[in-house]
Amino acid sequence: MNLSSVAVLAGIVVDAWLIAFVGLRGRRPWLQATYAACALSYLVLGAAYVGTNEHVLGSLDGTAVLGVMLLANALTAILVLSLIHGETLTRQRSIAFLLLVPVPGLTALAPVAGWTPATAYDGNAVGGFLVVCIGIALAESIYARTTSRLLGTQAFWLILGIVSLIIAGPVYSYEVDVLQGTTLAGANIASPIALACFALVALQADPFRITSRPARGRTGFGRIPSGEAIAFEETRPKYAVGAARAESADGRATLVIGRTPPASTPSGAAHATITPSRNAAAQALTTASEFLGSTRGGLVVLEGLADLAVLSEWAPTLEVAVRLRHVARSTGSTVIVSTSRLTDSERRALRDLPFSWWTLPDPAQEIEAILAQSFGGGGARLLAAFCRSHGLQREDLTTDHVPTFIAFLQGAFAELSGVVAGSAGHGLRTQLEAAASVLRAFADQGAVEVARGKWPSHTSSQTETELLVTAAEYWKGKEMEELFAAADQLSEREPLFEKAKAVFVEQLGDAGDSLLRAQLARLGKRPEDLTRADLARIADRASIDLGSLSDVVDVPEEKDRIRKQIESIRQRLELIVEANR
């Protein structure tokens, strides 16, 4: 076996391994199929050369080999176009596959015109077609390299792979003609290099894993307009996630992309978790475009735009937003991006894009404003008591907590039912029912309604003035204070999360709060949903996690200190469980 056969045979093995690797690791079936077809064509050319050169196979029909060469170059161009324009090419595949149209005709004309694999790169129609295919791939890659911050790195690897095919293809063929050497008769010794570069690009931009993927095809219509890209300006992505839940409930295919765990995903919506990678922006683009391409009219909520900016820098992230807008318009879908945690300069750059801009309120501030209309300055005290009783931070409040909050207020009023009676009790109940009615109306409003700017905090604080005066005549300030005290007492009987948090923070400092919330996320629970059984599981899991930390500490004193902290946390959590039976 001569050296050229050994080199080509080694390339065949690498090509076969790459086909299997991309097939197993990738998450884009259409791209994986295109890659496999392209790689198989190079593999067949290599096998044909080795078989005939080593006399394993008989004389092969040169026309068939030439046809595979044409197919390989056309598929190379299609594959490169797919890797660069993946977010649009999925809906325009017929245009890309037009490159395959000349292949049968040129193959059929080859015997008549005397075209062979050895003369494929000569000045003829076959050579022109091969050069056009490679030229398209190279030109698109160079353009992406020079104009795109998002695809710059991927374009470099594409250029490297294409140039290697050119050197081992037409350049090598011309050198063989000059030096009168032996041609490879269609085989390209650089195919493993090119296919490895293509595989790297494909996997770097592979979509995030999606949970609960909806069926393909057109979906239902929601309340949020289609064919638009909308920026939700809010401190946290509360209305963005709420919009996903509402649209999903209306039968619309919905995907939420963010760093939050799947447990926080709205019911019925698909979820994709952003993985920490420098290519996170490209992966997010691929994830969203593949989803919208398969479910026309769907909705993608990108709540983790700030996370992408941190992982992939702002310029590529901004390009993702631009490209997603084009995807939304071309598919009749909707893309929502949340400005949560973006810097001021990043928000200004996003505002310069032709996005619809929806400014949304902070639910906690609006709830407090509603309470102030009925309870004056004591509204903040009621809200704080509710947060303590349910282990919530103020910034975690959403409109989903309104029913629970109303039940909390009713519980506080029930505590006073035996103390406050008569006209005072009636006035207090009237105030509570008025606040509850406004709270329900506010909670029933979705992003579309509140984006119009009609927020409780924008209304006059003198609303219900006559009712307040009447109520003041009933209790003259005394029963109102008793309501606040009852709310405080009610919160003190229920702070299971707060008790656990106090244990963690006392032993571990501020990191203890984060550790406890991480354990809750692993259980798929919110602080207000914490039960005694959950607390017992958290005690066991925290002991294991912190025990693993102590095992890697080399200083004996520190190891003993961590172990004592672990034991103290476990024992005190067990006491809390026993005390709340």
URRA-V973131 format. One record per residue. RES is the residue in three letters. PHI is phi in degrees with one decimal (* if undefined). Layout:
# URRA-V973131
res={RES & RES}
phi={PHI & PHI}
This chain:
# URRA-V973131
res={MET & ASN & LEU & SER & SER & VAL & ALA & VAL & LEU & ALA & GLY & ILE & VAL & VAL & ASP & ALA & TRP & LEU & ILE & ALA & PHE & VAL & GLY & LEU & ARG & GLY & ARG & ARG & PRO & TRP & LEU & GLN & ALA & THR & TYR & ALA & ALA & CYS & ALA & LEU & SER & TYR & LEU & VAL & LEU & GLY & ALA & ALA & TYR & VAL & GLY & THR & ASN & GLU & HIS & VAL & LEU & GLY & SER & LEU & ASP & GLY & THR & ALA & VAL & LEU & GLY & VAL & MET & LEU & LEU & ALA & ASN & ALA & LEU & THR & ALA & ILE & LEU & VAL & LEU & SER & LEU & ILE & HIS & GLY & GLU & THR & LEU & THR & ARG & GLN & ARG & SER & ILE & ALA & PHE & LEU & LEU & LEU & VAL & PRO & VAL & PRO & GLY & LEU & THR & ALA & LEU & ALA & PRO & VAL & ALA & GLY & TRP & THR & PRO & ALA & THR & ALA & TYR & ASP & GLY & ASN & ALA & VAL & GLY & GLY & PHE & LEU & VAL & VAL & CYS & ILE & GLY & ILE & ALA & LEU & ALA & GLU & SER & ILE & TYR & ALA & ARG & THR & THR & SER & ARG & LEU & LEU & GLY & THR & GLN & ALA & PHE & TRP & LEU & ILE & LEU & GLY & ILE & VAL & SER & LEU & ILE & ILE & ALA & GLY & PRO & VAL & TYR & SER & TYR & GLU & VAL & ASP & VAL & LEU & GLN & GLY & THR & THR & LEU & ALA & GLY & ALA & ASN & ILE & ALA & SER & PRO & ILE & ALA & LEU & ALA & CYS & PHE & ALA & LEU & VAL & ALA & LEU & GLN & ALA & ASP & PRO & PHE & ARG & ILE & THR & SER & ARG & PRO & ALA & ARG & GLY & ARG & THR & GLY & PHE & GLY & ARG & ILE & PRO & SER & GLY & GLU & ALA & ILE & ALA & PHE & GLU & GLU & THR & ARG & PRO & LYS & TYR & ALA & VAL & GLY & ALA & ALA & ARG & ALA & GLU & SER & ALA & ASP & GLY & ARG & ALA & THR & LEU & VAL & ILE & GLY & ARG & THR & PRO & PRO & ALA & SER & THR & PRO & SER & GLY & ALA & ALA & HIS & ALA & THR & ILE & THR & PRO & SER & ARG & ASN & ALA & ALA & ALA & GLN & ALA & LEU & THR & THR & ALA & SER & GLU & PHE & LEU & GLY & SER & THR & ARG & GLY & GLY & LEU & VAL & VAL & LEU & GLU & GLY & LEU & ALA & ASP & LEU & ALA & VAL & LEU & SER & GLU & TRP & ALA & PRO & THR & LEU & GLU & VAL & ALA & VAL & ARG & LEU & ARG & HIS & VAL & ALA & ARG & SER & THR & GLY & SER & THR & VAL & ILE & VAL & SER & THR & SER & ARG & LEU & THR & ASP & SER & GLU & ARG & ARG & ALA & LEU & ARG & ASP & LEU & PRO & PHE & SER & TRP & TRP & THR & LEU & PRO & ASP & PRO & ALA & GLN & GLU & ILE & GLU & ALA & ILE & LEU & ALA & GLN & SER & PHE & GLY & GLY & GLY & GLY & ALA & ARG & LEU & LEU & ALA & ALA & PHE & CYS & ARG & SER & HIS & GLY & LEU & GLN & ARG & GLU & ASP & LEU & THR & THR & ASP & HIS & VAL & PRO & THR & PHE & ILE & ALA & PHE & LEU & GLN & GLY & ALA & PHE & ALA & GLU & LEU & SER & GLY & VAL & VAL & ALA & GLY & SER & ALA & GLY & HIS & GLY & LEU & ARG & THR & GLN & LEU & GLU & ALA & ALA & ALA & SER & VAL & LEU & ARG & ALA & PHE & ALA & ASP & GLN & GLY & ALA & VAL & GLU & VAL & ALA & ARG & GLY & LYS & TRP & PRO & SER & HIS & THR & SER & SER & GLN & THR & GLU & THR & GLU & LEU & LEU & VAL & THR & ALA & ALA & GLU & TYR & TRP & LYS & GLY & LYS & GLU & MET & GLU & GLU & LEU & PHE & ALA & ALA & ALA & ASP & GLN & LEU & SER & GLU & ARG & GLU & PRO & LEU & PHE & GLU & LYS & ALA & LYS & ALA & VAL & PHE & VAL & GLU & GLN & LEU & GLY & ASP & ALA & GLY & ASP & SER & LEU & LEU & ARG & ALA & GLN & LEU & ALA & ARG & LEU & GLY & LYS & ARG & PRO & GLU & ASP & LEU & THR & ARG & ALA & ASP & LEU & ALA & ARG & ILE & ALA & ASP & ARG & ALA & SER & ILE & ASP & LEU & GLY & SER & LEU & SER & ASP & VAL & VAL & ASP & VAL & PRO & GLU & GLU & LYS & ASP & ARG & ILE & ARG & LYS & GLN & ILE & GLU & SER & ILE & ARG & GLN & ARG & LEU & GLU & LEU & ILE & VAL & GLU & ALA & ASN & ARG}
phi={* & -79.7 & -64.2 & -64.2 & -66.4 & -63.3 & -64.0 & -67.0 & -64.5 & -62.4 & -63.6 & -62.0 & -62.3 & -65.1 & -59.2 & -64.1 & -65.6 & -65.4 & -60.1 & -66.6 & -64.5 & -66.0 & -64.8 & -86.4 & -91.5 & -75.3 & -126.1 & -122.0 & -55.2 & -65.9 & -67.0 & -62.9 & -66.3 & -63.5 & -63.4 & -62.8 & -63.8 & -64.0 & -65.2 & -63.4 & -64.9 & -67.6 & -64.3 & -64.9 & -62.7 & -65.2 & -64.4 & -63.2 & -66.9 & -63.5 & -61.8 & -76.1 & -68.5 & -99.1 & 61.6 & -79.6 & -106.9 & -75.1 & -68.8 & -90.9 & -68.0 & -61.4 & -66.0 & -65.5 & -64.1 & -64.2 & -62.5 & -67.3 & -60.1 & -61.0 & -63.8 & -62.2 & -69.0 & -65.2 & -67.1 & -62.7 & -64.0 & -63.3 & -63.8 & -64.6 & -61.2 & -67.2 & -70.1 & -87.0 & -111.7 & -58.3 & -73.9 & -115.1 & -68.4 & -61.8 & -103.3 & -134.0 & -64.2 & -61.0 & -66.0 & -65.1 & -76.0 & -62.0 & -64.4 & -83.6 & -60.5 & -70.9 & -60.8 & -61.5 & -65.4 & -65.1 & -65.5 & -68.0 & -82.2 & -57.8 & -63.7 & -72.3 & -85.3 & 77.1 & -83.7 & -132.4 & -57.7 & -68.8 & -110.9 & -63.4 & -97.9 & -75.3 & -75.4 & -140.3 & -62.8 & -63.7 & -61.5 & -63.0 & -65.0 & -62.6 & -67.5 & -62.3 & -62.1 & -66.6 & -64.7 & -61.5 & -62.1 & -69.5 & -64.3 & -63.9 & -68.5 & -66.0 & -63.6 & -64.7 & -64.7 & -89.5 & -115.5 & -113.0 & -76.7 & -75.5 & -105.5 & -58.7 & -66.4 & -62.7 & -64.4 & -59.7 & -67.7 & -64.2 & -61.6 & -60.3 & -65.9 & -68.6 & -62.2 & -63.1 & -65.9 & -66.8 & -65.0 & -84.4 & -106.5 & -63.7 & -63.5 & -62.9 & -62.3 & -67.2 & -65.2 & -63.1 & -62.4 & -69.5 & -88.4 & 57.4 & -95.5 & -98.5 & -79.6 & -89.7 & 51.2 & 101.2 & -70.9 & -121.6 & -69.0 & -93.5 & -59.7 & -61.7 & -64.6 & -63.1 & -66.7 & -66.2 & -64.3 & -64.2 & -65.2 & -60.9 & -64.8 & -61.7 & -78.9 & -64.1 & -106.0 & -65.5 & -63.3 & -67.2 & -69.3 & -107.8 & -94.8 & 55.9 & -65.7 & -74.8 & -67.5 & -76.1 & 112.3 & -72.6 & -111.4 & -70.9 & -104.8 & -104.0 & -88.9 & -81.2 & -58.1 & -92.3 & 72.4 & -132.4 & -111.8 & -122.5 & -100.0 & -95.2 & -88.1 & -154.8 & -69.0 & -134.6 & -74.9 & -76.9 & -73.3 & -63.4 & -68.9 & -63.5 & -64.4 & -62.1 & -64.9 & -66.1 & -67.7 & -64.4 & -64.7 & -83.5 & 90.4 & -90.5 & -64.3 & -131.7 & -129.8 & -109.9 & -112.2 & -169.7 & -90.5 & -72.9 & -69.9 & -55.9 & -63.0 & -91.6 & -70.3 & -58.2 & -59.7 & 90.0 & -96.9 & -77.6 & -137.1 & -127.3 & -90.9 & -70.7 & -92.1 & -68.0 & -157.9 & -67.2 & -96.2 & -60.7 & -64.6 & -63.5 & -67.5 & -63.3 & -62.1 & -63.9 & -60.8 & -67.0 & -68.6 & -64.3 & -65.3 & -70.7 & -68.0 & -93.9 & -129.7 & -60.7 & 86.1 & -79.7 & -133.1 & -119.1 & -109.1 & -98.2 & -82.2 & -101.7 & -61.8 & -65.6 & -64.4 & -64.1 & -63.1 & -71.8 & -76.8 & -118.0 & 75.8 & -74.8 & -58.6 & -62.2 & -66.1 & -64.0 & -66.1 & -59.5 & -61.5 & -63.1 & -67.6 & -66.3 & -62.4 & -64.2 & -62.5 & -62.0 & -69.2 & -77.7 & -104.7 & 65.4 & -108.8 & -131.6 & -121.2 & -114.4 & -116.3 & -98.0 & -85.8 & -56.0 & 69.1 & -77.5 & -76.7 & -61.7 & -67.2 & -68.9 & -64.5 & -64.4 & -63.6 & -69.0 & -65.2 & -70.6 & -80.5 & -76.1 & -95.8 & -75.7 & -113.8 & -112.6 & -90.7 & -121.4 & -82.0 & -89.7 & -54.7 & -62.7 & -66.1 & -70.4 & -62.9 & -64.3 & -65.1 & -64.7 & -64.1 & -63.7 & -66.7 & -104.6 & -120.7 & 63.4 & -68.2 & -74.6 & -59.1 & -63.9 & -67.1 & -63.1 & -64.8 & -64.6 & -64.8 & -62.5 & -62.0 & -64.0 & -68.4 & -114.6 & 63.8 & -107.7 & -91.5 & -56.7 & -71.2 & -86.9 & -68.1 & -132.7 & -66.4 & -65.8 & -84.0 & -60.5 & -58.4 & -66.2 & -67.7 & -62.9 & -62.9 & -64.4 & -62.9 & -65.8 & -65.6 & -64.2 & -66.4 & -62.4 & -62.9 & -95.7 & -60.9 & -88.6 & -104.6 & -101.2 & -133.4 & 68.3 & -65.3 & -64.9 & -64.5 & -63.8 & -65.5 & -64.6 & -63.2 & -61.4 & -63.4 & -64.4 & -66.0 & -65.1 & -64.5 & -63.4 & -63.4 & -68.5 & -63.4 & -64.5 & -63.2 & -66.9 & -66.2 & -74.4 & -78.8 & -92.5 & -62.0 & -62.4 & -74.4 & -71.7 & -66.2 & -74.8 & 90.7 & -89.4 & -104.0 & -57.8 & -70.3 & -90.2 & -83.9 & -68.0 & -71.6 & -93.8 & -60.8 & 60.3 & -59.0 & -63.6 & -66.8 & -63.7 & -62.6 & -62.4 & -64.2 & -62.5 & -67.2 & -70.2 & -110.5 & 52.4 & 90.1 & -74.1 & -67.4 & -61.8 & -64.6 & -66.2 & -63.3 & -63.1 & -64.9 & -64.6 & -64.6 & -64.6 & -66.0 & -63.9 & -69.0 & -71.4 & -86.1 & -122.4 & -80.6 & -61.3 & -65.9 & -63.3 & -65.2 & -65.3 & -61.9 & -61.2 & -65.2 & -65.0 & -68.0 & -63.2 & -88.4 & -120.3 & 76.0 & -62.4 & -65.2 & -64.5 & -61.3 & -63.8 & -64.4 & -63.3 & -67.3 & -65.6 & -65.6 & -62.8 & -63.0 & -64.9 & -82.1 & 72.9 & -117.4 & -98.1 & -53.7 & -71.3 & -95.0 & -65.5 & -119.1 & -62.0 & -62.9 & -64.0 & -64.6 & -64.8 & -65.9 & -63.7 & -60.4 & -67.6 & -66.8 & -63.5 & -62.0 & -68.5 & -64.1 & -70.6 & -64.0 & -63.2 & -65.7 & -66.7 & -67.7 & -93.7 & -85.7 & -90.7 & -76.6 & -58.4 & -63.7 & -66.8 & -63.3 & -66.2 & -62.7 & -64.0 & -65.4 & -65.9 & -63.8 & -61.0 & -65.5 & -64.9 & -60.8 & -64.9 & -65.6 & -70.5 & -66.2 & -65.3 & -65.2 & -63.4 & -62.6 & -66.0 & -68.6 & -103.3 & -74.4}
